[in-house]
Amino acid sequence: MLVMEIYRSIQGEGSLIGVPTTFVRFFACNLRCSWCDTKYSWSVREGGSWETLSPQTVAERVAALGARHVVLTGGEPTLQKELPQLATLLKAQGHHLTVETNATIFPALALPLIDLWSLSPKLPSAGSGANYLRHPIIEQFLHSLAPTQQQWKFVVRDDHDEQALRTLLEAHPLFRERRLPIILQPEGDAALPDYPAALAWLAERVRDPFWDHYNVRVLPQLHVLIWGRRRLV
């Protein structure tokens, strides 16, 4: 497994925001999002480096850090072929597992081993083209996961993103029918100069009656508010 870093912090995003967590960051990604805040996780030019570790070694290093909650992230963690083996080891150690994914790859073998899939399809500000938004894969996740096993996290930078998100949700009725958790967060670089204003902009958007039919919430990136763009925190 191509492992960049293993460290303990708090979860900065989503429904488990603030929870003490160990992060395992893998190298490699199949997307090149324009506003990516971890370009080093897919680009050597951006400072990326990694160790090749066995799932057993990763599990041992995670255990040494002590946190019950573990996030497998990247890059794109579903590119790691030994993800199911690692998940099996971590579950045997009693960990709660979250995978943060761009929802472009459907990892069938890993699916039942993960407590929470944090799925983040990309909206237009991230990039364009068929690779960035794969509706058949989104549909597979929607139908295969229990409602408690999924959260959908969307980075919304502007009006164009929000309209694209509405179109996406309407194309997949299960979001509405199952009241699946939807999290909207500002795009970090655009938000950093005035983060409260960026949150207020999203808060105004979800006052629209369209959102009354969805289980939506607006949340910050807590780690960005605390530490800015520092790594390993």
Salt bridges, closest charged atoms under 4 A:
GLU5 OE2 - ARG25 NE 2.76
GLU5 OE1 - ARG231 NH2 2.75
GLU13 OE1 - LYS153 NZ 2.83
ASP37 OD2 - ARG229 NH1 3.25
GLU51 OE2 - ARG61 NH1 2.97
ASP115 OD2 - LYS91 NZ 2.79
GLU139 OE2 - HIS143 NE2 2.85
GLU139 OE1 - HIS172 ND1 2.45
ASP159 OD1 - ARG205 NH2 2.95
GLU162 OE2 - ARG166 NE 3.01
GLU187 OE1 - ARG157 NE 3.34
ASP189 OD1 - ARG229 NH2 3.14
GLU204 OE2 - ARG207 NH1 3.10
ASP208 OD1 - ARG166 NH1 3.62
